[in-house]
Amino acid sequence: MTSIRSFAAVAATALSLGTAANAANIVEIASGDERFSTLVAAVSAAGLVETLQGPGPFTVYAPVNDAFAALPEGTVETLLQPENKGQLTNVLLYHVDDRKLTAEMIPHGSNFFKPVLASERLCITRDASGVSIADGTGTSANVVIANIQADNGVIHVIDKVLLPGTRPACH
């Protein structure tokens, strides 16, 4: 895990130095927040930095470091290996929608949403208690902080890494 933190620190520094003159995009916001150091390292390893710095719009469901730490031991380290770049990219794109969706734009109830990983679906539920997102494993992440505005989209902070798999039940 130390090597992941070191890689994340280097990646965050590199990402923020290259774009300091611009307004805050999704990558810059994540790079500036230590809670996302594992996510930033993963985005860098997958080669998605330029994409998520692009014009968007994007909605990113951003897992915090604790969400990555909750994965089975060795999962993050395995995904960060160069030979697993395709799998890492798929996991990360499962967290991205190519629209800007604030929490208020998500309809009440449970609805399917199509992330950038086009062959998959998420079931996003909005109710009086907030927003939750069911993934391909049948478990749900909770949006713990909604609507962090970036100049190219919005970030919703979640407490679980979303994983593709079978289509979640959604109703």
N, C-alpha and C positions, 0 to 999 in steps of 0.2 A: 504494500500500500504506500510505502514511502516513495517508491519510484513513480507511482501515479501522481502523488502530490508534487514531486519535483518536476515531472513532465508538465503538470497542470500549471505550475508557477511560471515555467519558461514559456509555455504557450500563451498564458494570460498576458505576460509582459510583452511578448512579440505581437500579439493581437492588438493590444492597446497602444503600443508605440506607432504602429503603422497607420492608425486611424484617428489619432488624437485631435486633428483639426476638424473632423466631421461631427455632425450631430450624433447622438447616441443611437446606434442600431442594436439589434438583438444581441449580436456577439459582444459588442462593447459593454452592454449592460451586464451580461452574464460574466464576462471577464473581470469586471470591476466588483464582483460580489463573491467572496470566498465560499459561500454556500453552494456555488455552482462549479467549483474547480474540477471536479470529476467530469461533469458534463462538458466543460470547455476542453478538457484533455481529449475526450471522446470525439467531439466535433472536429477538433484539429486532426486527430488520427484518421478520421473518416474522410478528410478532405472536404468538409462541408462549410468551412469558414467563409469562403467567398460567396457561396450561395446564400448563407444566412446574413451576410452583410449587404446583399443585393437589395434592389428596390422593394421586393415583396409584392403584395402584402403577405405576411406570415402570422400565424398564431402558433406559438411554441408552448407545449406543455412541458415545463422544465423541471425535471426531478432534482431535488437537492442531494448533496453528498450522502446523507443518511439513507436515502432511497437506494443509491448504488451500493452502499455498504450492506444493505439488507439482502442483496442478491446472494445466492450460494457462493461460498468461498471460492475464489479463483475465477469467477465469471468475468469480472471487469478486466482483470489482467489478460485473460484469454481473448476477450473481444478486442483489446488494444493491440494485439499482435498483428503485424502487417498481413499475414496470411488470412486473417479473419476480417479484413476491411469490408468485404461485401456484407457479411452478417452484421457487423457494427453499423454500417450505413443503413441497413434495413431497420434495425432497432431504433436508430435516431430519427429516421424519416417517419416512423410510426408516431412520433411526438410532434409532427409538424402538419399544419393545415395551410393550404395556399390561399387563405382568406384571412382578413383581420376580424376575429370574432371576440368581442368583449363578452364578459359573463352575462351581461344584460341582453345580448343578442342570441344567446342560447335559449331556445324555447323551453317553457316549463314542461316537465315530464321527461320521458326517456326517448332519445332519438339517435338514429345511426348517423355518424359523421364519417366521411372518407378522408383519412390522412393522405399525405403525399405518397405514402407507400400504397399505391392504388389497389392492390389486390386484397387489402385488409379493410376492416371497419372497426370503429370504436363506438361504444354506446355511451353517450354523454347524458347524464341525468341532472336536471336542475330542479330543485325543490326548495322549500323554506329553509332547509338546513345548509344549502349551498350547492356546489357543483361537484359531481363525482364522475369518473371516467372508467368504464369497464373495458378491459383489454382482452386479448386472445387467450389468456390463461383462465378467464372467468373470475378474476379478482378485480378490485377497483382501487383507483387512486383518488385521493381527495384533493381538490384545489384548496390550498392553504393560504395562498395570496393570489388574488385575481387582478387582472387589468394593469400590469406594469407596462406602461406605454413606451414604445420605441418608435423611431422615425420610420421604420419599415414594418411595423406590426405591433403585436401585443404578446406579452409573456404571462402565462398562468403557472404559478409555482405549484408543483404536485409532490406528494409524499411517497410515491412509488414509481419505479421504472415500469413503463408500459411495454409489454412484450406481445409481439404478434403470435398468432396461433389460430384457433378456431374462432369463428364469428361469435361474439358475445351475445348472450340473450339480452333483448332490449325491449321489454314491455311487460 
